[in-house]
Amino acid sequence: MKIFVYKVLISAFVIFLLYQLTIGYTISKFQQKISKIANKENLEMVKDKIRNEMKAGLEKDKILKDEDAILLREFLKKINSELNNIK
C-alpha cells in the first residue's frame, strides 16, 4: 500500500511539474503581456502612437497601394451586399 501511495504522489508531482513548465509558463507570459498593455501609461503611449501614425498617413498623397485599395473596395462591396440582404 505504501508503494502505491508513493507512486501516486510522485506521479502527481511530475504531472504538476510538467504542467507548470509547459501550459503554466505560457499562461503566465500572456498574463504579464496583458498587465503590461493594461497599464495606463502604456495605453496613453499607444494612443499617442496611433494619433501620430494617422497624422503621418494624412500627410501622404496616397495612403493605400492600388492593390490594397482594390481589395478593400471588393471587401466593402461584399459587406454592403450582405447587409442589404438581411431581412
PASEBA-1860 file (N, C-alpha, C; in nm, 3 decimals):
! residues 87
1> MKIFVYKV> 0.082/-0.119/0.000/0.000/0.000/0.000/0.087/0.126/0.000 ~ 0.199/0.120/0.076/0.287/0.235/0.081/0.347/0.266/-0.056 ~ 0.380/0.162/-0.129/0.441/0.181/-0.260/0.341/0.251/-0.353 ~ 0.215/0.212/-0.346/0.111/0.273/-0.428/0.099/0.422/-0.395 ~ 0.098/0.457/-0.269/0.086/0.597/-0.227/0.206/0.676/-0.277 ~ 0.325/0.619/-0.265/0.445/0.688/-0.311/0.441/0.709/-0.462 ~ 0.396/0.607/-0.536/0.387/0.620/-0.682/0.286/0.727/-0.721 ~ 0.174/0.730/-0.651/0.072/0.831/-0.681/0.125/0.971/-0.652
9> LISAFVIF> 0.192/0.988/-0.539/0.247/1.120/-0.505/0.354/1.163/-0.604 ~ 0.440/1.072/-0.641/0.547/1.106/-0.735/0.488/1.138/-0.872 ~ 0.393/1.058/-0.919/0.333/1.085/-1.049/0.254/1.216/-1.048 ~ 0.185/1.246/-0.937/0.112/1.374/-0.927/0.210/1.490/-0.932 ~ 0.323/1.477/-0.863/0.424/1.582/-0.863/0.482/1.601/-1.002 ~ 0.508/1.494/-1.073/0.564/1.502/-1.208/0.464/1.566/-1.303 ~ 0.336/1.528/-1.292/0.233/1.589/-1.377/0.221/1.737/-1.347 ~ 0.222/1.775/-1.220/0.215/1.916/-1.183/0.336/1.992/-1.236
17> LLYQLTIG> 0.453/1.934/-1.227/0.575/1.997/-1.276/0.570/2.015/-1.427 ~ 0.526/1.913/-1.499/0.513/1.925/-1.644/0.412/2.032/-1.683 ~ 0.302/2.039/-1.610/0.202/2.141/-1.637/0.261/2.281/-1.619 ~ 0.331/2.302/-1.511/0.388/2.434/-1.483/0.495/2.472/-1.585 ~ 0.569/2.375/-1.632/0.676/2.404/-1.728/0.623/2.427/-1.869 ~ 0.504/2.380/-1.900/0.451/2.397/-2.034/0.335/2.497/-2.036 ~ 0.220/2.455/-1.996/0.099/2.538/-2.003/0.105/2.653/-1.904 ~ 0.148/2.626/-1.783/0.154/2.730/-1.680/0.248/2.843/-1.719
25> YTISKFQQ> 0.360/2.809/-1.781/0.456/2.911/-1.825/0.395/2.998/-1.934 ~ 0.326/2.936/-2.028/0.262/3.011/-2.137/0.155/3.103/-2.083 ~ 0.074/3.055/-1.992/-0.032/3.137/-1.933/0.028/3.255/-1.857 ~ 0.134/3.233/-1.785/0.195/3.343/-1.710/0.255/3.448/-1.803 ~ 0.310/3.404/-1.918/0.362/3.501/-2.015/0.250/3.588/-2.069 ~ 0.136/3.528/-2.101/0.022/3.605/-2.151/-0.029/3.701/-2.045 ~ -0.033/3.658/-1.920/-0.079/3.745/-1.813/0.014/3.865/-1.797 ~ 0.143/3.842/-1.809/0.238/3.952/-1.799/0.219/4.050/-1.914
33> KISKIANK> 0.197/4.001/-2.036/0.176/4.089/-2.151/0.049/4.170/-2.134 ~ -0.057/4.107/-2.086/-0.184/4.176/-2.067/-0.170/4.284/-1.961 ~ -0.102/4.253/-1.852/-0.086/4.354/-1.748/0.003/4.468/-1.795 ~ 0.098/4.439/-1.884/0.183/4.543/-1.940/0.103/4.636/-2.030 ~ 0.015/4.577/-2.111/-0.067/4.656/-2.203/-0.172/4.736/-2.126 ~ -0.227/4.677/-2.021/-0.335/4.741/-1.947/-0.288/4.858/-1.860 ~ -0.160/4.877/-1.849/-0.105/4.987/-1.771/-0.149/5.119/-1.834 ~ -0.191/5.215/-1.751/-0.244/5.341/-1.803/-0.141/5.418/-1.886
41> ENLEMVKD> -0.018/5.419/-1.843/0.086/5.490/-1.917/0.105/5.428/-2.055 ~ 0.102/5.295/-2.062/0.119/5.229/-2.191/-0.001/5.254/-2.281 ~ -0.120/5.261/-2.223/-0.238/5.291/-2.304/-0.227/5.430/-2.366 ~ -0.182/5.525/-2.289/-0.163/5.661/-2.341/-0.056/5.662/-2.449 ~ 0.050/5.585/-2.430/0.156/5.578/-2.528/0.104/5.519/-2.660 ~ 0.021/5.414/-2.649/-0.036/5.352/-2.768/-0.129/5.450/-2.839 ~ -0.209/5.523/-2.764/-0.299/5.622/-2.823/-0.220/5.730/-2.897 ~ -0.112/5.779/-2.834/-0.028/5.880/-2.898/0.035/5.826/-3.026
49> KIRNEMKA> 0.080/5.702/-3.023/0.142/5.641/-3.141/0.040/5.630/-3.254 ~ -0.083/5.591/-3.221/-0.188/5.582/-3.324/-0.217/5.719/-3.383 ~ -0.225/5.820/-3.297/-0.250/5.957/-3.346/-0.140/6.002/-3.440 ~ -0.016/5.977/-3.402/0.098/6.017/-3.485/0.096/5.945/-3.620 ~ 0.063/5.816/-3.618/0.056/5.741/-3.744/-0.057/5.791/-3.832 ~ -0.169/5.829/-3.772/-0.280/5.883/-3.850/-0.243/6.017/-3.912 ~ -0.173/6.101/-3.836/-0.129/6.230/-3.890/-0.031/6.209/-4.005 ~ 0.060/6.114/-3.988/0.157/6.086/-4.094/0.087/6.032/-4.217
57> GLEKDKIL> -0.016/5.952/-4.199/-0.092/5.899/-4.312/-0.168/6.008/-4.386 ~ -0.217/6.108/-4.314/-0.291/6.217/-4.377/-0.201/6.307/-4.460 ~ -0.073/6.312/-4.425/0.021/6.397/-4.499/0.065/6.334/-4.631 ~ 0.042/6.204/-4.648/0.081/6.136/-4.771/-0.022/6.163/-4.880 ~ 0.024/6.154/-5.006/-0.068/6.166/-5.120/-0.162/6.046/-5.125 ~ -0.106/5.928/-5.119/-0.185/5.805/-5.124/-0.157/5.725/-4.997 ~ -0.263/5.687/-4.931/-0.248/5.608/-4.810/-0.235/5.460/-4.846 ~ -0.317/5.416/-4.943/-0.320/5.276/-4.982/-0.251/5.253/-5.115
65> KDEDAILL> -0.194/5.136/-5.129/-0.143/5.093/-5.259/-0.264/5.057/-5.344 ~ -0.246/5.057/-5.476/-0.357/5.026/-5.566/-0.415/4.888/-5.538 ~ -0.329/4.792/-5.515/-0.375/4.655/-5.488/-0.457/4.650/-5.360 ~ -0.412/4.721/-5.256/-0.485/4.723/-5.130/-0.619/4.795/-5.144 ~ -0.623/4.901/-5.225/-0.746/4.974/-5.246/-0.850/4.888/-5.316 ~ -0.807/4.811/-5.415/-0.899/4.722/-5.486/-0.953/4.615/-5.391 ~ -0.865/4.557/-5.314/-0.905/4.455/-5.218/-1.004/4.510/-5.116 ~ -0.977/4.627/-5.064/-1.066/4.690/-4.966/-1.201/4.724/-5.028
73> REFLKKIN> -1.202/4.773/-5.153/-1.327/4.806/-5.220/-1.413/4.681/-5.238 ~ -1.352/4.571/-5.282/-1.426/4.447/-5.301/-1.480/4.393/-5.169 ~ -1.401/4.406/-5.064/-1.444/4.360/-4.933/-1.564/4.443/-4.884 ~ -1.559/4.574/-4.902/-1.669/4.659/-4.860/-1.794/4.634/-4.943 ~ -1.777/4.605/-5.072/-1.892/4.570/-5.157/-1.960/4.444/-5.104 ~ -1.880/4.346/-5.067/-1.934/4.220/-5.018/-2.009/4.243/-4.887 ~ -1.954/4.320/-4.798/-2.021/4.351/-4.672/-2.151/4.425/-4.698 ~ -2.147/4.523/-4.787/-2.266/4.601/-4.821/-2.375/4.512/-4.878
81> SELNNIK> -2.339/4.420/-4.968/-2.439/4.331/-5.027/-2.499/4.238/-4.921 ~ -2.417/4.192/-4.827/-2.469/4.106/-4.721/-2.561/4.184/-4.627 ~ -2.527/4.309/-4.601/-2.613/4.391/-4.514/-2.747/4.422/-4.583 ~ -2.745/4.439/-4.714/-2.868/4.467/-4.787/-2.958/4.345/-4.796 ~ -2.902/4.225/-4.785/-2.980/4.102/-4.794/-3.044/4.060/-4.663 ~ -3.013/4.130/-4.555/-3.072/4.097/-4.425/-3.217/4.143/-4.423 ~ -3.305/4.056/-4.376/-3.448/4.088/-4.372/-3.486/4.153/-4.244
END
